[in-house]
Amino acid sequence: MLKSLVEKCKESVLYFIVRKLYINKKTNVESFTDFLSPSESYLIIMPRDRTDFDFALEIVNEFALGKKNLTLLVRDDQVSYLKLKCKLNYISVDKESFSKFGLPSEKIKDSLRSKHYNIVIDLNIQEDLFSSSLVSLSEASYRIGFNKSHSENFYNLIIRNNQRISEISYRNLLNSLQMF
């Protein structure tokens, strides 16, 4: 009980920091009419959870079939698995990518700022402030993610998710995106 209270306090403080440092105060109103077709470059943030990672690869494969310029942001322990599955650009997230508070370090910030992405898709179903911060840092016009606490501050297209069965959440995301 005490640990969960301490964790909740820590998360609240980290969210406050993220809100002050990363969340863009000015949000442009974007038209979502046929926004996928003209978009050239995508950053897809892969989930931390191994089971979710496997389901998320289905979404990556769909975008790869569309011949889009994809960059995947993956944890360093997932890179070797990813290389076996598909040949795409990726940014590896290692220990040095995290600040001492678990937020993005200057190294990963510089890596994201050096490229421009039209669309960023965060495939983490569970709350992950690190990934949500990266979405804001990317300055992409279209930021897509699953419904979590404070998701309205990070994403401009929020997909409803199923917390118990992640496969359903990824199918919902894919079905939603196919409407555009």
N, C-alpha and C positions, 0 to 999 in steps of 0.2 A: 504494500500500500504506500509506504513512504517513498519507495523508489519510483513508483508511477507518478506521485505528486512532484518529485524532483524532476523527472523526465518531462512532465507537462510544463513545469516552470521553465526548464531549459528550452523546450520547443517554442514557448511563447516569446522568450527573449530572442531566440534566433529568428523567429518570424518578424519581430520588430526590427531587427537589424536588416534583414532582407528587404523589408518594406521600405526602409529609409535609403538603402544603398542601391537596390537593383530594380525595383518596380518603377517603371516609367509613369510619371504623373500624367502626361498627356497621352491619351489613347485616341488614335484615329478611328473613325467609324469606317469600317471596310465593308465592301459589298462581297457577299459570298456567292454571288451568281457566277457559276462556272469559273471559280478561282483556281482550280487544280490544273486545268489545261494550259494556261499561259505561264504558269509558274515553272521556273527553270531549275532552281536549286532547293534541295530539301535537306534539313538536318533532322535525323530521327534519333531520339534519345532512347536507347534500349533499356528495358527494365533490369533492375538489380536481381530480382528473384529468378532463379534458374528455370523453373517451370513456366513462368510468365515469358521469359526470354524465348523459349521454344515456340510458344503461341504467337509471340510478336514477330517472329521470323516470317510468318505467313503474310503479314502486312508489308514487310520489307520486300518479299518476293513479288507481291502485286505491284509495288512501285517500280521495282527493277524491270518488270515486264513492260512497263510504260516508257522505258528508256529515259528516265529522269536522272538528273545529276544528284545522286544520293550520297550523303555522308552520314555514317552511323557513329554515334557517340556510345562507346561500350567500355565496360570495366575491363581492366587489364587481364583478369582471369578468364574473360569470355572471348578474348581476341583469337586465341588458337582455335576455339570451337567455331567461331565465325568464319575464319579462313577456310575451314573445311566445307562450310555450307555455301558460301557465295563470295564472289570477288568484287568487293565494293570499297570505296574510300571509307576510312574510319579514323576517329580520334580516340585514342586510348586514354582512359581515366585511370591513373595510378595514385599512389599515396601522395605524391607531390601535387596532385590536382586539387587537393583539399587543404583549406586553411586549418589552423588549429581549432577552429570552431566547427569544422565540417562543412564550411561553405566553399565556393570556388576560389582557388588560389589565383595569383596573378598569371601563372603559367597557362592555366586553362582559359582564363579571361582573354589573354592575348591571342591564343589560338582561335577563339571564337570571333574576336573582333577583326581578325585578319581576313575573314571571309564574309560574304554576304549570302544570306539564305532568304528565300521568299517565304518558305513555310517551315515551321518547326513543329514536330510532333513528339510529345513526351509520352512514351508508352508505359510509364510507371503507373500502376493502378493504386498502389499504396502511396501514402504521403512521403515525399522525398524532396526536402527543401533545397538540396543541392541541385537536383535536376530542374526544379521549378525556377531557381535562380538563373540557371543557364538559359532557360527559355526567355526570360526577360533580358538577359545580356545580349542575346542574338539580334535583337531589334528587327526581327522578321515581321512582315505585315500580318501574316496569319500564324497564330499560335494555338495549337490544338492539344488538348489533354483531357484526361478523365476527371470526373467530378470528385473533388476532395475538398478538405477544408481550405478556404481562401483561394480556391481555384479561379474565381472571377478576377482576381488580381494578376494572374499570370497568363491566362488563356482567353482568347476571344471566340473560340469554338470549344464548348465543353460537352463531352460525351458522357452519357449516363453509364455507370459501370455496375457490374455485379461483383460485390466484394467476395463472395464465396466461390464463384466459378469464373475464373479469369478468362477461360476460353470464350465464354459468352460475351464478355466485355470486348475482347478483340474482334469478334465477329460483328458486334454492334458498331464498333468504330469503322471497320471496313465497309459495312453496309451504308453507314452514314456518309462516308467519303465518296462512295460510288454514286450517290445522288447528285454529286457536283460534277 
